[in-house]
Amino acid sequence: MDPTASPLVAGADFGTTALKLVLVDVDGRTVSTAQASYPTDRRRDADGAARHEQDPEQWWQALVRALAETGLSHGVVALGLTGQMQDLVLLSGTRPVRPAVVYSDQRAAAQQRALHDQLPHWPRRAGSRQDAASVAAKLRWLADHEPENLAAADALVFGPAGCLARRLGAEPVCDLTTASTTGLLDLAARDWWSPAAEAAGIDASRLPRLVEEPAAEGPVARLRSADAAELGLSVGTPVVLGFGDAAATTDGLVGSAPGDAYASLGTSGWIAAVTPGPPDDGAEDSAMHQLAADRGNLLRIAAVQSAGGSAEWSRRQLLGGLDHAAVEERAAGRIDRLAERPLCLPGLGGERYPVRNAEARGTFIGVTESTEAIDLHLSVLTGVAYALAQGVEELGASQQALPVVGGGAESRVWRRLLADAAGMPVVHCAETDDAAARHAARSAAEGGGFAHRVPPHFSPAGEGSAGISVVEPSALATEHARLREIHRELHETLAPTFSRLAGA
């Protein structure tokens, strides 16, 4: 079949190191994919703080290269944009004043502490705890160290999607999900919080216009001739803003209705779920992240500090670097031997969920003389599964099965442990790493006014539905529920010990 017989929509997801681009036809089939990388300037200040910056021109060039790589840009009828959040981009007109300060930049620790002192209940108003990566803290750092650059900017945006939308002719805009990562948004009011902007060194009038339902709003711009020629697209092609990457990934995987949830087993792990508002007032004490989603909903995320990272440590240090297939085979042979398996807190360098404790360390409790190295490895996987299962419970995930993605999800053993821990089937499909880009493509179709069938991956009509693997809970789910209660208590029980070990 001629891949250009049906109109194509393009979804561009600007990640930490590279752009992922998908071309999807309006019947929901992925016709082409491409990637294009860009560098990050990583340096350390004299005090060791990490400076991470990217050149927005590289984002643009990545989009140009990726569209050219597909060889099908002539068939694209709409372009959707999403990407990393919590960046700070200063713009003069449509061009950046200086390199973008990206989300992982940690230089603004002193400014973050000053803002905490100046803004009572800042985490409660923002909806989540604020750290040195906060955009408000980054702004305050620029006000302290580069006031001339801050003064030269007539607009601010908070990621590649907003930056490129502006370059393509949009007014400065920001979706609510991205805005809620900045520390500048009043999450309950779903509007910019002027006291935070002023404390950060700017007037709130310089912040971008907020967009709650980007696709419903329609195009934020239409391509002008020079930009269209460089991108290989038609003049007048609609440009549509998507959600920021966390909500975009959720929508691309499972949708954006309350109760939609998924788990990720990457280097870190998390449960993300769409829930009804209003936000929890206890953000100062909560281990949960809260972000704005559309239609008054929230995206709540329970993030485990180390998931695949701890599993890799265990494979190297406890199993002598045994290859993954051999580890899986040995683990499958011991998965039902719970009596020999200790409990494990898997956070090797602190924990973010189910508690936030930077002093927490990895711990095994309940080792016996019958415990083998593979049992210790299984206890690491089980500890992550128990933490994620607590997130499923706390978030009230209501779907029939829990989708799981990420490199660790390739392990059927780990999927079985998660099914037992959560007490619900776990579903997996390998071809889901384009979820955010797929959301951007769906947004492009909707915002561009094209009738389409571009569903989330984990839906009856999704592309991966035919290749989905389902793992049901086993007869041991009841015993896992008992052990999970004991495991949950360990964080509080051991907190004083971790504090003493840290010398606090």
C-alpha positions, 0 to 999 in steps of 0.5 A: 500500500502507498503509505502516502495514500492517507493523510499523515500527522506528525508527532514530535517528542523532544526528550532529554537527548533526542527527538522522537518523530512518528508519522501516523496516518489518520487510521492510526497506523504508524507509517514512519519513525525517525530520531535525531539527537542533540547535545547537552552542555554539562559542567560543574560549578566550583561547588560541584553543582551540575549545570545542564544546558541545551541550544534551542537551535539544536532542537530545530535542526533535529526536527529538520533532520528527522522529517527529512529522514522519513522521506514522507514529509510532503504527506504531512497535514499537521504537526504536533509538539511535546517534550521535556518539561521544567526547562527555562528558555528566555526568548527575545521575539522568536529566538533564544537569548541564551542556551536553555537551562534544562530540567536536570540543572541543579545550580539553583540550590541556594535560590530554592532555599531562599524561595522556600523562606520567602514563600510560605506553603510554596509546595502546597500552592505548587502541588509538589515539593520544590527542589533546586531544579524548580524553574522558579529557582532557575529564574532567581539564579538568573536574576542574581547572576545574569540580570542582563539576559533576564531583562533582554527576554520579552517572553519565557517558555518552559520546554522545546515544544513551547520554544519551537511553537513560538519560532513557528509563529505562535504566541508564547504558550504553555500547557498546564502539565508543563506549567505545573512543573515550574513552581510558578503555578497555583495548582488548585487555581490552575493559573500562574501564582504572581507571588512566586513569579515576583519572588523569582525576579519577574513580573507574572505578565511575562509568563506564557499564556496557559493552555488547558486542552491544547488539541481542543484549542486548535492550531497555535500556529500555521507554517509560514513559507520559510519555515515550511520550506526548511521543514519540508512541509506545506505552507499553512500546515497547522502546528498543535501543542500537546501536553508536556511529556509526562501527560503525553506519555500517559495519554499515548499509552492509556488515555487521559480519563480518571482511572487511567494508569500505567507502570514504568520499569526503567532505571527508575520506576513509577506509577502514573495515574490520571485522577480527579481534582482537587490537588492534595493540600499535603504536598509538603509531606507527600511522596507523590508528585501532582501535575495538572492534566486537562478537564480539571484532572490531575496526573499523579506520579509515584516515583520509585528512586531506583528500579532497573538501576537496582536490578542491574546492580544486583545482576552485576554484584550478586550474580556475577554479571550473568546475562539477562536471559540466564538471570531470567531462567534462574529467577523463574525457577525460584519465583515461588520460593517466598520462604527463602526470599528476604524483604528488600528496600531497593533504594540504593541512593535514597528513596522518593516513594513510598517515602521521600528520604534522601538518607535511605539505603538498600536493605535486605531483611530476613536472610536465612541459610537457605537464601541463595544469590538469586533469591536476593536478586528476586527480593530486589525485584519484589521490593520495587514491585511492592512499592509500585503496588502501593502506588496503584493502591494510593492512586486508586487505579481502576482499570482491569489490568495494569500496563507496564513499560520500560526496559525492566518490563521485558522480564516476565518474572518481574511482570509476574511479581508486579501482578502478584503485588498489585493483585491485578493482571499486568499487560505489556507490549514492547512497541510503546516507546513512542507513546509521547510522540503518538500523543503529539500526533493524535493532538495534531490530528484533533487540533488540525480538524482531521477525523482520525482513529489514533488511539492509545497503545493500550486500548482495544484499537491500539497498534500494540493490542495484538501483541500484548502479553498478559500476566495474571496474579498467581496463587501467591498473591495473598501471601504477597499482600501479607508481606507487602504490609510488613514491607511498607512498615520498614521505611518508617522503622528504619528511618532513624537507622538511616539517619544515624548511618548518614551522621545526621 
